């Protein structure tokens, strides 16, 4: 691969010019004098506008833009040269951010003085017009050297050059090509393979822009989700540490305790949701990195009390969002009965609704899932008759579960449902499935010793030799409730849409008022078994 990339570098270097040919003078500096740079970075923010409450009095809350701003301000007060970066996926997460298409987040990023953000795959969850509006709102640069418009121009900028006393640094953006599979980018956009784009941009930055070193701001991920994916690890292995001083990564939501060094290039990532900010320190001598250190800094409300300026920016949006909890999202002709935890015993109307909503949402993004399911233990209350508000939905689905997409071999799908048959009635792992699925569960008189038969997906038996796309929640995708077979997925990704938001959006599409009895259609037949005590 390296030999190919060296060849590609020569070809692309000759063919691609990312900036004008104007002569750029090397930066002036004092020989032998040390210069310093602090790089602060976040990734996979996913609309985490507010801190997530924590009962620990030593924490109070985790993440939060106002808390993050307090930390950033403290670092700037102690250091002259601070570069603030984000490795993508600002969008798609909390109801507050989703409601306003991340407007409060972007305005807060402006106020914090972010220098650059790379495009994550979730920047393409909505149409291009929404993203372009976000770009206009932003006072920071949006970077991707591997995304071009139909006219050949870049979406955003390929890179950013920052000059400090004694050195010049280039920040190069890259977006995973997985975006074309797991999101819905506009069909007019062209995605260039990550290594090719990186090599061309590095050549331009070094030779034309005269930067001393390059930082790659990549939404690539360090975990291989599918065969052939270019992760940050594979990219580092194909590049030279002479040119690239650091890869700031996102996408995998990985929590690093120390840099991962590959081919002499450190790779760092700051977990997710603003719970951490990565802090890198460079010492530069004669235009070369002489020393590098990095650590993750946990952002809590206790350690970093909210910055009032950022809190004031967010408050009007928060007030409108709180009012939105009273918004009626569905009308019903009868209650969605919960009883004594009925979703753990049999098919229920809300279980059907939640599973169908999950499949509907993923298909709306262009991914043809075969079926979806949710665990009955995830459903916690009854939906009343009459007006149903967003608050009602959040009460029924109180957990911050994200929608995941998995790919399983048919043989593993069979193993999955074999396991379903062993889940006792009353257990949280009792599944609620989407309308494509049909099966019979047979239990003894105590709701135990079950067996699953008559399984079909879209009316036909499971083919052990084909691949199936499945949508579920993050808890089950990680093997929760004993569903370890799901960890065999050959292609897993997080849509970063909360299940509660998915259900709200789906409920709006249904003919109103919704009749719960009409939603249940016999997709799960229970023979024997027991009723809730």
N, C-alpha and C positions, 0 to 999 in steps of 0.2 A: 504493500500500500504506500509506503514512504517513497518508493521509486516513482510510482505513478504521480504522487503529489509533487515531487520535485519537478517532474515533467510539466504537470499542470501549472506550477508556479511560473515557469518560463513562458508558457503559452499565454496564460492569463495576464501575466505582468506586461506582456507586449500588447495585448488586445484590450485590456480594461484600464481606463483612467478614471479614478474616482474623484479627482479634484482637478482644478485648472493646472496648467503647466507653469504657472508663475513661480519664479524662483523664491524659495523660502530659505532664509539664512539660519544656520545653526544657532542655537541659543547661546547666549554669553554666560560664562560662569568662571569662577575662580578655581584655578587648578588646585586639586587636593582638598578643597573645602567641602564639608559634608552638607547636603541639603536633605530636607525631610518632607515626606508626604504621608498623610493619613487618608486611607480609603475606608469609608463607611459604606456598608451595603446591606440591602434587604432583597427579598425575593418572595414570590408567591404570596403577595399581600392579600389577594382575594377579598377585597372589600371589607377588611377587618378594621373598620373605622374606629370602633370603640374597643376599649380593653375588655377582655373576657373576664367576668367576675370570678374570684377565687376566694374560698372561705378561709384560707390560710392567712392569718393576720400579718404574717411576714411578707405576703405577696399582694393581697387585696384584688389585684387584677393583672392579667397578662396581655402584653401587646398594647395596642391603642395608639392612634396617631399623635395625640397630645403627649402621651408618655414618651413616645419615640422622639418627638421634637425636643423634649427636655434633655434627653441624652445627647442628641446631636448638638444642641446649643452648648452643652457642657464641654464636649470635645472641641468644638470650634473656639471656645474661650481659652482653651489650653494649647491650641495648635494653630500655626499661621496658615498652613496649606492643608485644606481638607476637601476631599472629593467625595461626593455623595451620589451613590448609584443604586439602581434597582434592576434586578435580572428578570423582570417580567411577570405577567399575570396579576396586574393590578385589579382586573375585572373579575366579576362573578364570585359571589360569596354571600355576605350578609344581606338581609332584607333591606337594611338602611342604604347600603351602597347600591344594590341592584335597583332600588326604586328610582334612583336619580342617575343611573348609568355612570356611577363612580365619580360624579361631579364633586361631591365633598372631598373625596380622596385626592383628586387631582388638584383642587384648590389648596388643600393642605400640603401636598407635595410641593406646589409652587412656593408656599409660604416657608416651608422648611429649607428651600434652596436646593432641591435635587438638581444635579447636573445632567443626568441622562438616565433613561429607562429603555430597556430593550423590549421588543414586542414578544409577549408570551402567546401561547396558543389560545388562551382565553380572551385575548384582545380581539379575537375573530369570532366570538360567540354571537355577536349581533352583526347587522349589515355594515358595510364599509362606511356608510354615511355616519353611523354612530361613532366609529373609531376616528374618522376624520374630524368630527366635532370635538372629540377629546383631545386630539392633537392640536387643534386651534386653541383650546382652553389652556394647554400646557405651556409653561415658560421654560420647561426643560426639554432636552432633545430626545426624540424617539429614534432609536438606532436599530438597524438591521442591514448588514451588508449583503444579505442573501434574499431580499424580497424586492422585486421590481414591479412597477406598474406596466400596463400594456404599451405605454409610450417609451419604455426603457428607463424611465426615471425611477429613483428609489422611493419606496414607501418610507417616509421619514428621511433619515440620513444614514449613510453607511457607517460613519464614525464621527467622533468628536475629538478635537485637538485642544488640550489645555496646557497653557504655558505658565510655569511658575519660576521664581528666581532660581536660576541654575540648572533647569531641566525642562524638557517638554515631553508630555505623555499623550499617546493616542489611545482612545477608548473605542474599541471595535464591537459592534453589535452583531449577534447571530441568533436566529430563531430556528428551533428544531423543525425539520421537514415532517415530523410527525403531525404537525399542525394540519397538514393537508388531509390527514386521516381522522384525527380526533376532534377537529373543529370544522368550521364552515367558512374558510376564507373566500373572498370574492374571486370568481372564476377568472377575472382579468389579471389577477396577481400571479407572478411567476416566482417560484421558489428555487433558488440555486443551491446545489449541494454545499453543505456547511464548510468542508475542508477547502473546496475550490474558492469559495468566496473569501474565506479567511486568508488564504495565501495571497490572493490578489490584493486585498485590502492592506495586509501587513507590508507588502512590497511598496504600495503607494505611500503608506504612512512613514516608512523608513526612508525611502528614496526621494519622495516629493515633499512630504511634510517635515522631514528631518527630525522626527520624534526620537527620543533616546530609548524609549521602550514602549511596549504595547500592553494594555490590559484588555482582555476579551470579556465582554459582558454578554454572557450566553444564556439563553433559555433552552438548554439542551438536556439537562439531567445527567446524573452519574449512574443511574440504574437503567439497564437495557430493558425496555418494555417489549420490544419486538426485534426479530432478527434483522440485521442490517442497519439498525438505528445508530446514528453518530452521536454518541454520548460525549460529555466533556472529557471523559477519560480517553476515548478513542481519538478525539481531536488533539489532545495534548501529546499523545503518542506520535502524531503525524507532524508536529510543529517543532520549532527550535526554541530552546530556552534563551538563546541569544537575543531573540526578538520579543518573545512573550514573557512578561514578568509575572503574570497572574491571570487565572481564569476565574471570574466571579460567575457562579452558576446558579441556575434555578430549574424548576420544572419537577424534580423528583421529591421536593419537600424534605430533603435530607438534612438531618441535624449533624453537623460536623463539630467535633471537639478539638480537632487540629487539622491543618491543611492536609490534603491528599496530594502527594507529590508524584507526578507521572512525567517521565522523560525530563526531569529537572524543572518542571513547571508546577507550581503550587495551584491546586484547585480548592476553592472554598465555597461554602453555601451556608445560608443562615436560616435553615428550617422553613418556617411558614408563618403567615398571619401576623408578622411583626413581633412575634414572641422573642426573637433575637435580632440583634444587629451585628453583623460581622465588622470587626475593627482590625484593619491591616496597617502596619507601620513600615514604611520604606525609608532606608537611608541611601542616598544617591551620591556617588563620588565620580567626578569626571564623566557624567552622563551614563554611568552604569550602576545597577543595583548592587550595593555593597552589603546590605543587611535587610532582612525581611522577617517580620513577626506578625502573627495573627491570633486573634481570639474571638469567640462568640460572646456577646454581652446580652444577658437576659434582661428583657424590658418588663419591669413590673411597676404597678402604680405606687408601691411602697418605696422602691428604690428611686423612681423618677416621677415625682408628682406631676400631674398633667400641666403642660404649658398652656397658659390662659389664652394666648393668642390663637392657638390651634383649636382649643376647646370652644372659643367664641365662633370660629368659622364653622364648626360642626353643629353647634347647638340648633340653629334654625332648621337644618335638615333633620336633626334628631326629633325635634318637636313635630315636624310634619310627618315623620315616620311613625311616631308614637300615635298620632291621630289616625294614621293608616291602619293601626291594629284594629280599630273599630269599623274599618271598611267591610262592607258585606261582599263576600266573594262567591257565595252560593246560597240558593234558597232550597229548602228541603220540604217534602210533603209529610215526612215522618222522621223520627230519630234514627240515627245510625247506632243501633244497639251495641253496647259494650258488655253489659251484664257483669258477671264476675270473670273478666278476662277471656271473653269468648274467642278472640282471635288466636288464642293458644289451643283451641279445641276443634274448630271447624272453620269452613269458609265463612267470611263475614263481608258485609257490604263495604265497610271502610277498607278492609284488607284488599278486596277486589279493586276498589278505587285507587288505593295507593300503588298497587302493583301495575295497574293499567296506566296510571299517570307516569310511572317510571319509564315504561316502554315508550309511551307517547313522547315524552320529553327527549329521550335519546334519539328517536327517529326524527324528531323535528330538527335536530342538528345534522341530519344527513347520514346517520349511522344506522344501518338496517338490523336492529337487534331481533333475535328470534323470540325471546320471551324475557320476562322480568319477575322478580319475587322480592318480598320483604318478610322479615321475621315478625311473627305475631307479638312478640315481647316488645316490639318497637311502638305498638299502638297502646295508648295509655288511658283513654277516656272516651266518653260518648259524644257524638255530634247531635245537637238538639234539632228539633223540628223548627222550621221557620227560617229566619235570617241567620246565616252562618258567617262569622267574621274571621278575619285573618287570625285573631287572637284565639278563636276556637280551634283552628287548625294547629296552631303552635302548642296548644294545650294537649291535643291528641298526640302530636309528634314533638315532644319537648327536646329530644336529643338533636344535637347538631350533626346529623348524619348526611354525608355527601353521597351523591349518586356516582357509582362506579360502573365501568363497562369492562367485561371480561371476555376472553375467548377460550373456550374449552373444546377439546376433542369430544366427539360423540361418546366415546367410551368413558370419558370422565363425566359427561352429563348423566350417563347411566349410573355411574358410581355415586353421583350427587343425589339422585333420586332414591337410590338404594339406601343412602344414609337418611334421607327424609323419612323413609318408612320406619326407621329405628327411633325417631324422636317421639317421646311419649307425649300424649295429650297433657296440656297444662304447662309444658316447657316453653320457654321463650323462643326456642328455635323452631317451633311449629310454623310452617311456611304459609304465607298468603301469596298466591301466584296470579300472573296476568292471564288474560282470557285465551291465550294460545295454548295453555297447558290444561291437560285433563289427566286425572288419575284417581285410583281408589285406594283408600287407606283402611286396612282391616286391623282392629285392635281386640284385645281381650276385654273382659268386663271392667277392668280398672284403667282402660285407656293406655295399656302398656303392651309390650311384645308385638309391635306393629309390623306390618308388611305392606309394601306398595306394589300395586299391579295396575294393568291397563293404562300404562303411561303413553300419551301421545303429545306431540308438539305440532300445532297447526294441523291436527287431524291425522298425523302419520307417526309411526313408531320412531324412536330415536335411531339415527344411522350412526353406528359406532365409528364410521370412517370419515365423517364430515366434520367441519368446524362449526361451532355455534357461538353466536354473539349473545351475551347475557347482560342484563342490567340489574344492579342490586345496590346495596349501600356499602359504605366503607367498612363498617363493622364486620359484615358477613364476608366481604371480599378479602379481609385479612385473616379469615379462618375462625371468626367468632361463632359462638354457639356450636362448636365442633365441626363447622363446615370447612375443614382443612383441604378438602378436595378443590375448593375454589382457588387455593394458592397455586394450583398447577396451571393456572391461566397462562397462555403463551403471549398474551397481549392485553395488558391491564392499564387502564388510565382513569383518572379522577376527572369527572366533568366539572367539579367544583360548584355544582348546584346543590343547595340544600334540598333534602327530600320535602321539607315543609313548603318551600317555594315552588317546587315542581307540582305538588298536589294543589296548591292554590291556583297556579296557572292552568292546570288541567281542569279543575272544577269550574272555572269561568267558561270553558268551552262547551260544557254539557247543557242540554236543554233544561231550562228551569221551569218549575221546581224539580229537583232531583228526587226520584223515588228510590229509596235504598233497596226495596224489595226487587226492583227491576234490574239492579246491578248484579245480584247474585245469580249465577247461571249454571250451577252444578259442576263447576270446574274441579272441585274436590268432593269426592263421595266418601263419606265416613261410614264404615260398617263396624258394628259392635261399638266399642268405646264407651265413654262415659260423658256425663254433663258436668259443668263446673259445680263445685260444692256450694 
